[in-house]
Amino acid sequence: MIQSFIITGFLGVGKTTMLTNTVQKYFSDKKVAIVVNEFGDIGIDGDILSNVYSEVLEISEGCICCQLAEEFESGVLEIMNKYNPEIIFVETSGASEPFPIFLSMQNLGISVEGVICVIDSKNLDSYKDNSTAKYQIGGSNIMVLNKTDLVSNDELEAVKKDVIAIKEEYNIKNTLTDEPIFNNYVINKAHQGLVNQEVFDGVYRIDEIIGLAKDYKHHDHTSKDSITQKVAYLKEDINFGNVDEVLKTIPKSIYRVKGVVKVKDVPNPIIINYSFGNVSFEELEEYTQPSIMIFIGESIDNDVNLLCEKFDFLNMPKFRVSK
């Protein structure tokens, strides 16, 4: 399964700069594809990004969230078939909303790791009453306060309160159930156009998860900075409800959970993708390794141990090998 992020935000908030800095910092070892949506006839951002990344699909003359939905999906399929990227970033136009793009990515079988709304901390007051800006915040689950160096701490707190108020009012919901599409959201800060590592760390492909399940010598390690990964194996005699119960009790210190589990009441193994309180599942036809859940977060050792104590079907390895 290909991983993806959707980057949204109003005109001039710094989406392209953030995206450029982010991919160079965190994804230099990955095969990345960028889909750039420009509202208008000339795609300037596409020209900039084509000098940085391996492939850019630039869609002009309209908004991919409405008029060009079919062209968008066919274009992404073309990139998938020709270039086989590991991660796709979609940068939306400042004049479009992200949710239809989120649906399109899911329709294509692409895992959306996060919908990131970039917010101009210095100039939010000038555009916060715009309906598109409100729905951009409402349709995202990761809000990034950009240009924080241009405001005081008090001004930044005021911006944060405004963002929370808009999110609560415009939080996108399922029209059938009236339940929120995203169960949770986080507010992050960008420093000179660079987002904190936690937003992107722990984005694994399925083959990487399977590799962890097979490699019993590298059960547990601490990666760069303070981001920690803990691996747990699951007993065989469990139901889907057991797994769902674990995911409903994940503490805030753990912001991603990846895994593949085999349960008695679902015919095929299930891929788990938990990100900042939101979870999705997908069936995997062939999987012969042990059921595994990978917990990623900051200072999570105690929280993962408590989960294993609470749920006796979670087993932590008895030994550790350092990298």
C-alpha positions as CSV (number, residue, x, y, z in Angstrom):
1,M,0.0,0.0,0.0
2,I,1.3,3.4,-1.0
3,Q,1.4,6.1,1.8
4,S,0.3,9.6,1.2
5,F,-0.1,13.1,2.7
6,I,-2.5,15.8,1.6
7,I,-1.2,19.4,2.1
8,T,-3.9,22.1,2.2
9,G,-4.1,25.7,3.3
10,F,-5.1,29.1,2.1
11,L,-3.4,31.1,-0.6
12,G,0.1,32.3,0.4
13,V,0.4,30.4,3.7
14,G,3.6,28.7,2.8
15,K,2.5,25.2,1.6
16,T,5.2,24.8,-1.1
17,T,8.1,25.9,1.2
18,M,6.9,23.6,3.9
19,L,6.6,20.7,1.5
20,T,10.0,21.3,0.0
21,N,11.7,21.5,3.4
22,T,9.8,18.5,4.7
23,V,10.6,16.1,1.9
24,Q,14.3,17.1,1.8
25,K,14.6,16.6,5.6
26,Y,12.6,13.5,6.2
27,F,12.2,11.6,2.9
28,S,15.5,11.8,1.2
29,D,15.7,8.0,1.3
30,K,12.2,7.5,-0.2
31,K,10.9,7.5,-3.7
32,V,8.5,10.5,-3.5
33,A,5.9,11.7,-6.0
34,I,4.3,15.1,-5.8
35,V,0.9,16.0,-7.2
36,V,0.5,19.7,-7.5
37,N,-2.9,21.3,-8.1
38,E,-2.8,24.9,-9.5
39,F,-5.9,27.0,-9.7
40,G,-5.4,28.8,-13.0
41,D,-3.6,28.4,-16.3
42,I,0.1,28.5,-15.1
43,G,1.5,26.1,-12.6
44,I,4.4,27.9,-11.1
45,D,4.7,25.7,-8.0
46,G,5.0,22.6,-10.3
47,D,8.1,24.2,-12.0
48,I,9.7,24.7,-8.6
49,L,9.0,21.2,-7.3
50,S,10.1,19.5,-10.5
51,N,13.7,20.6,-9.7
52,V,13.6,18.9,-6.3
53,Y,11.6,15.7,-6.7
54,S,11.6,12.7,-9.0
55,E,8.2,13.3,-10.4
56,V,5.5,16.0,-10.4
57,L,2.1,15.7,-11.9
58,E,0.8,19.2,-12.4
59,I,-2.9,19.7,-12.9
60,S,-3.8,23.2,-14.2
61,E,-6.9,25.0,-15.4
62,G,-9.1,24.1,-12.5
63,C,-9.5,22.7,-9.1
64,I,-8.9,19.0,-8.5
65,C,-11.3,18.8,-5.7
66,C,-14.3,19.4,-8.0
67,Q,-13.9,19.9,-11.8
68,L,-11.0,17.7,-12.3
69,A,-11.7,14.8,-9.9
70,E,-11.5,12.2,-12.7
71,E,-8.4,13.7,-14.2
72,F,-6.8,13.7,-10.8
73,E,-7.4,10.0,-10.1
74,S,-6.2,9.0,-13.6
75,G,-3.1,11.1,-13.2
76,V,-2.3,9.6,-9.8
77,L,-2.8,6.1,-11.3
78,E,-0.4,7.0,-14.0
79,I,2.3,8.0,-11.5
80,M,1.7,4.8,-9.5
81,N,2.0,2.6,-12.6
82,K,5.0,4.4,-14.1
83,Y,7.1,5.3,-11.1
84,N,5.9,3.1,-8.2
85,P,6.4,5.7,-5.6
86,E,6.6,4.9,-1.9
87,I,5.0,8.1,-0.8
88,I,2.7,10.6,-2.6
89,F,2.2,14.2,-1.5
90,V,-0.8,16.1,-2.8
91,E,-0.5,19.8,-2.6
92,T,-3.9,21.4,-3.1
93,S,-4.7,24.8,-4.5
94,G,-5.2,27.5,-1.9
95,A,-8.7,27.9,-3.3
96,S,-9.8,24.2,-2.8
97,E,-10.9,22.0,0.0
98,P,-9.1,18.8,0.9
99,F,-11.9,16.3,1.6
100,P,-12.8,15.2,-1.9
101,I,-9.0,14.6,-2.5
102,F,-9.0,12.4,0.6
103,L,-11.8,10.4,-0.8
104,S,-10.1,10.1,-4.2
105,M,-6.9,8.8,-2.6
106,Q,-8.9,6.2,-0.6
107,N,-10.7,5.2,-3.8
108,L,-7.3,4.5,-5.4
109,G,-6.3,2.2,-2.4
110,I,-3.8,4.7,-1.2
111,S,-3.4,5.1,2.6
112,V,-3.8,8.8,3.7
113,E,-1.4,9.2,6.6
114,G,-2.6,12.8,7.3
115,V,-4.4,15.8,5.9
116,I,-2.2,18.7,6.8
117,C,-3.6,22.2,6.9
118,V,-0.9,24.9,6.8
119,I,-1.9,28.1,8.7
120,D,-0.3,31.5,8.4
121,S,0.1,32.5,12.1
122,K,0.9,36.1,11.1
123,N,-2.0,36.7,8.7
124,L,-4.8,34.3,9.9
125,D,-7.0,37.3,10.9
126,S,-7.0,38.5,7.3
127,Y,-8.5,35.2,5.9
128,K,-10.1,33.2,8.7
129,D,-13.6,34.3,7.8
130,N,-13.3,32.9,4.3
131,S,-15.5,29.8,3.9
132,T,-12.8,27.9,2.0
133,A,-10.3,28.5,4.7
134,K,-12.7,27.3,7.3
135,Y,-13.4,24.1,5.4
136,Q,-9.7,23.5,4.9
137,I,-9.2,23.5,8.6
138,G,-12.4,21.5,9.2
139,G,-11.3,18.8,6.6
140,S,-7.9,18.3,8.1
141,N,-6.6,16.3,11.1
142,I,-3.1,17.9,11.4
143,M,-3.0,21.7,11.7
144,V,0.4,23.3,11.3
145,L,0.9,26.8,12.5
146,N,3.4,28.3,10.1
147,K,5.4,31.6,10.3
148,T,5.5,31.3,14.1
149,D,8.7,33.4,14.2
150,L,6.7,36.4,13.1
151,V,4.4,36.5,16.0
152,S,4.7,36.7,19.8
153,N,3.7,33.9,22.2
154,D,0.5,35.7,23.1
155,E,-0.4,36.1,19.4
156,L,0.4,32.5,18.7
157,E,-1.9,31.4,21.5
158,A,-4.7,33.6,20.1
159,V,-4.1,31.9,16.6
160,K,-4.3,28.5,18.2
161,K,-7.6,29.4,19.9
162,D,-9.1,30.6,16.6
163,V,-8.0,27.4,14.8
164,I,-9.6,25.2,17.5
165,A,-12.8,27.2,17.3
166,I,-13.0,26.9,13.5
167,K,-12.1,23.2,13.7
168,E,-14.8,22.5,16.2
169,E,-17.5,24.3,14.1
170,Y,-16.4,23.1,10.7
171,N,-15.1,19.6,11.6
172,I,-16.2,17.5,8.7
173,K,-18.7,14.7,9.4
174,N,-20.1,11.6,7.8
175,T,-23.4,12.7,6.3
176,L,-25.0,9.3,7.1
177,T,-23.9,8.9,10.7
178,D,-23.2,12.5,11.7
179,E,-19.9,11.2,13.2
180,P,-16.6,13.0,12.6
181,I,-14.5,11.7,9.7
182,F,-11.4,12.2,11.9
183,N,-11.8,11.1,15.5
184,N,-9.0,13.3,16.6
185,Y,-6.7,16.1,15.4
186,V,-3.4,17.7,16.5
187,I,-2.0,21.2,16.3
188,N,1.7,21.4,15.4
189,K,4.2,24.2,14.8
190,A,6.5,24.8,11.9
191,H,9.9,26.4,12.4
192,Q,11.2,28.2,9.4
193,G,8.9,26.2,7.2
194,L,9.9,22.8,8.7
195,V,7.3,20.7,10.5
196,N,8.2,18.6,13.6
197,Q,9.4,15.1,12.9
198,E,6.5,13.4,14.7
199,V,4.0,14.3,11.9
200,F,5.9,12.1,9.5
201,D,7.8,9.5,11.5
202,G,6.7,5.9,11.5
203,V,5.2,5.9,7.9
204,Y,5.8,2.2,6.9
205,R,5.0,0.3,3.8
206,I,3.4,-3.1,4.2
207,D,6.6,-4.9,3.2
208,E,8.5,-3.0,5.9
209,I,6.0,-4.1,8.5
210,I,6.3,-7.7,7.3
211,G,10.1,-7.3,7.5
212,L,9.8,-6.3,11.1
213,A,7.6,-9.3,11.8
214,K,10.2,-11.6,10.3
215,D,13.3,-10.1,11.8
216,Y,13.4,-11.2,15.4
217,K,16.7,-9.5,15.9
218,H,15.4,-6.0,15.7
219,H,12.3,-6.0,17.8
220,D,12.8,-2.7,19.4
221,H,14.9,0.4,18.9
222,T,15.0,4.1,19.4
223,S,15.4,6.1,16.3
224,K,16.8,9.6,15.8
225,D,15.9,12.3,18.3
226,S,13.2,11.2,20.8
227,I,11.0,9.2,18.5
228,T,10.7,5.6,19.8
229,Q,9.4,2.5,18.2
230,K,8.1,-0.5,20.2
231,V,7.0,-3.8,18.6
232,A,4.4,-6.2,20.1
233,Y,3.3,-9.6,18.9
234,L,-0.3,-10.8,19.3
235,K,-1.5,-14.2,20.3
236,E,-3.3,-16.2,17.6
237,D,-6.6,-16.8,19.4
238,I,-8.1,-13.3,19.2
239,N,-11.1,-11.6,17.6
240,F,-11.2,-8.3,15.8
241,G,-12.9,-6.7,18.8
242,N,-9.7,-7.3,20.8
243,V,-7.7,-5.4,18.4
244,D,-10.2,-2.6,18.1
245,E,-10.3,-2.3,21.9
246,V,-6.5,-1.7,22.0
247,L,-6.8,1.0,19.3
248,K,-9.5,2.8,21.3
249,T,-7.3,3.1,24.3
250,I,-4.1,4.3,22.7
251,P,-2.5,7.1,24.9
252,K,-1.6,10.5,23.4
253,S,2.1,9.7,23.6
254,I,1.6,7.1,20.8
255,Y,0.7,8.9,17.6
256,R,1.1,6.0,15.1
257,V,0.3,2.3,15.2
258,K,1.1,0.1,12.2
259,G,0.6,-3.6,11.9
260,V,-0.8,-6.7,10.4
261,V,-3.0,-9.0,12.5
262,K,-4.8,-12.3,12.1
263,V,-8.1,-12.7,13.9
264,K,-10.6,-15.5,14.1
265,D,-13.7,-13.6,12.8
266,V,-12.2,-12.1,9.7
267,P,-11.1,-14.4,6.9
268,N,-8.0,-12.5,5.8
269,P,-5.2,-10.8,7.8
270,I,-5.9,-7.1,8.5
271,I,-3.6,-4.2,7.9
272,I,-3.8,-1.6,10.7
273,N,-3.1,2.1,10.0
274,Y,-3.6,4.3,13.1
275,S,-2.5,7.9,12.9
276,F,-3.1,10.6,15.5
277,G,-6.3,9.0,16.8
278,N,-7.7,8.0,13.4
279,V,-7.7,4.4,12.3
280,S,-8.3,2.5,9.1
281,F,-8.3,-1.2,8.2
282,E,-7.6,-3.2,5.0
283,E,-7.5,-6.9,4.3
284,L,-4.3,-8.5,3.1
285,E,-4.8,-11.7,1.2
286,E,-1.5,-13.4,1.9
287,Y,0.5,-13.1,5.2
288,T,2.3,-15.9,7.0
289,Q,4.2,-14.0,9.6
290,P,3.1,-13.5,13.3
291,S,0.5,-10.8,14.0
292,I,2.4,-7.6,14.8
293,M,1.6,-4.1,16.1
294,I,4.2,-1.4,15.9
295,F,3.8,1.6,18.3
296,I,5.5,4.9,17.4
297,G,5.7,8.0,19.6
298,E,7.7,9.9,22.1
299,S,8.7,8.4,25.5
300,I,6.3,5.5,25.0
301,D,8.0,2.7,26.8
302,N,5.9,2.9,29.9
303,D,2.6,3.4,28.0
304,V,3.3,0.4,25.8
305,N,4.1,-1.8,28.8
306,L,0.8,-0.7,30.4
307,L,-1.0,-1.7,27.2
308,C,0.6,-5.1,27.4
309,E,-0.4,-5.5,31.0
310,K,-4.0,-4.6,30.3
311,F,-4.3,-6.8,27.2
312,D,-2.7,-10.2,27.8
313,F,-2.8,-11.1,24.1
314,L,-0.1,-8.4,23.5
315,N,3.4,-9.8,23.9
316,M,6.6,-7.7,24.2
317,P,9.9,-9.4,23.2
318,K,12.0,-10.5,26.2
319,F,15.2,-9.1,24.8
320,R,16.5,-6.1,22.9
321,V,19.1,-5.6,20.2
322,S,20.4,-2.1,19.7
323,K,21.1,-0.7,16.3
